[in-house]
Amino acid sequence: MGSSDLKGKPVKASAVHDQVAVVFPNDLNAHGTLFGGRVLEMADRLCAIVAKRHAGCVCVTLGIDSVRFLAPAKHGDTLVLQASINRVWKTSLEVGVRVFAEDYITRERVRIFSAYFTFVAVDDAMKPIAVPLIIPETEDEKRRYIQAEERRKHRMSLERSV
Ligand SMILES: CC(C)(COP(=O)(O)OP(=O)(O)OC[C@H]1O[C@@H](n2cnc3c(N)ncnc32)[C@H](O)[C@@H]1OP(=O)(O)O)[C@@H](O)C(=O)NCCC(=O)NCCS
């Protein structure tokens, strides 16, 4: 970790607000709407980039929770993906992701997916390593930062009960 990372990095330095994709025929399920596993994969790829941008090293997916498929998307829809870091601990971090389906004529957006991804920063030997602090600046970022700690406590409690 560089010395400038010790102070932390703002959320906006790694966040993505406008990744776009088109729903192609091979993205559909047997009912003709967007396949949920496809959205999950797109979200995982995007969140991993956000995590790596912040950490500056390889980050592996430890877990995914609060996965919600909120509405269907159809062939030809524009997908808009947004992801940002909610909180960083020592070696792990939580990224929140939202996906919208956008009508390309009216530009109306419907939220179709949301989830939280937990990543762990690792070295070449897959050993967890420390990540820079995160600096929440906006009201939304500060709210997510606080709520992320509650979610982590919940995840840890589930781990202990397995
Ligand atoms: C991720 C991995 C390196 C963690 O190794 P580990 O020996 O379990 O590491 P640790 O016990 O030190 O935990 C690492 C971090 O995860 C956190 N963690 C562990 N269990 C957790 C849970 N249930 N919820 C949230 N965080 C958790 C720990 O608190 C720690 O974070 P912290 O340092 O910020 O407190 C290891 O589990 C692994 O290699 N998993 C496979 C990853 C993978 O292949 N992903 C898919 C492809 S990217």
The ligand as a Tripos MOL2 file, in Angstrom:
@<TRIPOS>MOLECULE
LIG
   48    50     1     0     0
SMALL
NO_CHARGES

@<TRIPOS>ATOM
      1 C1        -11.3480  -15.1430    0.2300 C.3       1 LIG1
      2 C2        -10.2960  -16.0160    0.9400 C.3       1 LIG1
      3 C3         -8.8930  -15.6670    0.4160 C.3       1 LIG1
      4 C4        -10.3850  -15.6730    2.4390 C.3       1 LIG1
      5 O1         -9.4750  -16.5090    3.1030 O.3       1 LIG1
      6 P1         -9.6300  -16.7340    4.6810 P.3       1 LIG1
      7 O2         -8.5120  -17.5670    5.1410 O.co2     1 LIG1
      8 O3        -11.0160  -17.1730    4.9740 O.co2     1 LIG1
      9 O4         -9.3850  -15.2900    5.2120 O.3       1 LIG1
     10 P2         -9.7850  -14.6370    6.6040 P.3       1 LIG1
     11 O5        -10.4160  -15.6050    7.5530 O.co2     1 LIG1
     12 O6         -8.5680  -13.9140    7.0470 O.co2     1 LIG1
     13 O7        -10.9310  -13.5950    6.1740 O.3       1 LIG1
     14 C5        -10.6490  -12.6250    5.2140 C.3       1 LIG1
     15 C6        -11.6380  -11.5060    5.3690 C.3       1 LIG1
     16 O8        -12.9390  -11.9970    5.1150 O.3       1 LIG1
     17 C7        -13.7920  -11.6090    6.1820 C.3       1 LIG1
     18 N1        -14.8830  -12.5700    6.3270 N.ar      1 LIG1
     19 C8        -14.7730  -13.8600    6.6260 C.ar      1 LIG1
     20 N2        -15.9970  -14.4080    6.6790 N.ar      1 LIG1
     21 C9        -16.8670  -13.4410    6.3980 C.ar      1 LIG1
     22 C10       -18.2830  -13.3780    6.2730 C.ar      1 LIG1
     23 N3        -19.0520  -14.4280    6.4490 N.pl3     1 LIG1
     24 N4        -18.8500  -12.2010    5.9440 N.ar      1 LIG1
     25 C11       -18.0790  -11.1140    5.7400 C.ar      1 LIG1
     26 N5        -16.7360  -11.1000    5.8430 N.ar      1 LIG1
     27 C12       -16.1500  -12.2630    6.1730 C.ar      1 LIG1
     28 C13       -12.8770  -11.5730    7.3890 C.3       1 LIG1
     29 O9        -13.4330  -10.7930    8.4540 O.3       1 LIG1
     30 C14       -11.6770  -10.9170    6.7640 C.3       1 LIG1
     31 O10       -11.9320   -9.5380    6.5600 O.3       1 LIG1
     32 P3        -11.2240   -8.3850    7.4600 P.3       1 LIG1
     33 O11        -9.7520   -8.6360    7.4180 O.co2     1 LIG1
     34 O12       -11.5850   -7.1460    6.7110 O.co2     1 LIG1
     35 O13       -11.8280   -8.4730    8.8290 O.co2     1 LIG1
     36 C15       -10.5750  -17.5360    0.7400 C.3       1 LIG1
     37 O14       -11.7790  -17.8600    1.3900 O.3       1 LIG1
     38 C16       -10.6720  -17.8980   -0.7300 C.2       1 LIG1
     39 O15        -9.6680  -18.0550   -1.4100 O.2       1 LIG1
     40 N6        -11.9060  -18.0520   -1.2340 N.am      1 LIG1
     41 C17       -12.1320  -18.3210   -2.6690 C.3       1 LIG1
     42 C18       -12.3600  -17.0170   -3.4060 C.3       1 LIG1
     43 C19       -12.7700  -17.2850   -4.8200 C.2       1 LIG1
     44 O16       -12.2310  -18.1650   -5.4700 O.2       1 LIG1
     45 N7        -13.7790  -16.5260   -5.2920 N.am      1 LIG1
     46 C20       -14.3790  -16.7590   -6.5840 C.3       1 LIG1
     47 C21       -13.5560  -16.2710   -7.7210 C.3       1 LIG1
     48 S1        -13.0760  -14.5670   -7.5920 S.3       1 LIG1
@<TRIPOS>BOND
     1     1     2 1
     2     2     3 1
     3     2     4 1
     4     2    36 1
     5     4     5 1
     6     5     6 1
     7     6     7 2
     8     6     8 1
     9     6     9 1
    10     9    10 1
    11    10    11 2
    12    10    12 1
    13    10    13 1
    14    13    14 1
    15    14    15 1
    16    15    16 1
    17    15    30 1
    18    16    17 1
    19    17    18 1
    20    17    28 1
    21    18    19 ar
    22    18    27 ar
    23    19    20 ar
    24    20    21 ar
    25    21    22 ar
    26    21    27 ar
    27    22    23 1
    28    22    24 ar
    29    24    25 ar
    30    25    26 ar
    31    26    27 ar
    32    28    29 1
    33    28    30 1
    34    30    31 1
    35    31    32 1
    36    32    33 2
    37    32    34 1
    38    32    35 1
    39    36    37 1
    40    36    38 1
    41    38    39 2
    42    38    40 1
    43    40    41 1
    44    41    42 1
    45    42    43 1
    46    43    44 2
    47    43    45 1
    48    45    46 1
    49    46    47 1
    50    47    48 1
@<TRIPOS>SUBSTRUCTURE
     1 LIG1         1 GROUP 0 **** ****
